[in-house]
Amino acid sequence: AGATQDELASTLTIGEEELRRYYDTHPEQWVNPPQETISTAPSPDSPPRPFEAVREDIRQLLLSQETRRRLNALAIDLEEARAAGATLAEMAYALHLELRSVGPVPKGNPLVPDGPEPALVQAAFNLDDGRLSEVIETGIGVYVLRRTEHTPSTALPFEAVRARLEAQLLQERSRTAAQAAAETLRAQLLEQRAAGLTFEEAAFTVGKTV
C-alpha cells in the first residue's frame, strides 16, 4: 500500500486565487535578469515578469510542494498505523490507498516492467512471508510492503529449456571454432613469414587476401 508523487499530484488542483497570492507574495522569483548580461543575478530593482508569463511555473511549484507535504503526512500515517498493528488491508482502507500485487518476481531481478520501483522489489525479497515492511520512502513515493508468498527455486524441465540450451551450445561451439581457425591461420602466416615471404605473399599462400 502506498502512493507516488504522480498519483497524489493527479488529485490536486491549484486555484487562480492561490496562484495569484503566491505570485504577489514572492515577487523576487519573477524578476527578469538584467539585459546587459545573463550571468549576474536579477537585480532587486528589476520589474517582475507579468503573472501570465509565470502562471504555469507557479502552478507546478505549488503542486510539487503540496504533493511532498502529502507524502510526508502519508509516511507518518502509515508509520502510526503500522505501530498500532494494523494490517495492510486496514491501512489501505483507512488511508484510501490502492492495494496492488506484483509477481512472482525472480530474485535478483528487481526490474519489473510497469511494476514498482526496484528498491521496493528488493525490500520485498528481504521480508518473511506475511510480514509488513517498515515505511519505505523513495524518491517518488511512500509505501508499506508485505511479501505474500515465497516460491523456492526449482529446476526447469528439459523441454522448457531445450531451445535456449541449443542456442547456447551453438554459440559456444561457433566461438570455439572461430578461435581455433584464427589460431591456425596465425600459425600458417608465421610459418610463411619465417620462410622469407612478405605478409602479403604469406597471406596469398594460405589463401587469404589483404
Long-range contacts (C-beta under 8 A, 24 or more apart in sequence): 1-78, 1-88, 1-91, 1-92, 1-95, 1-97, 1-98, 1-99, 1-100, 1-143, 1-144, 2-74, 2-78, 2-97, 2-136, 2-141, 2-142, 2-143, 2-144, 3-71, 3-74, 3-97, 3-141, 3-142, 4-140, 4-141, 5-67, 5-68, 5-71, 5-140, 5-141, 6-140, 7-141, 8-67, 8-70, 8-71, 9-63, 9-64, 9-67, 12-63, 12-66, 12-67, 14-58, 14-59, 14-62, 14-63, 14-66, 18-62, 19-51, 19-55, 19-58, 19-59, 19-62, 20-51, 22-58, 22-61, 22-62, 23-51, 23-54, 23-55, 23-58, 29-54, 30-54, 71-137, 71-141, 71-142, 74-142, 75-135, 75-137, 75-142, 78-135, 78-142, 78-144, 79-135, 82-132, 82-134, 82-135, 82-144, 88-132, 88-144, 88-146, 91-144, 101-148, 103-149, 104-149, 104-151, 107-153, 116-143, 117-141, 120-145
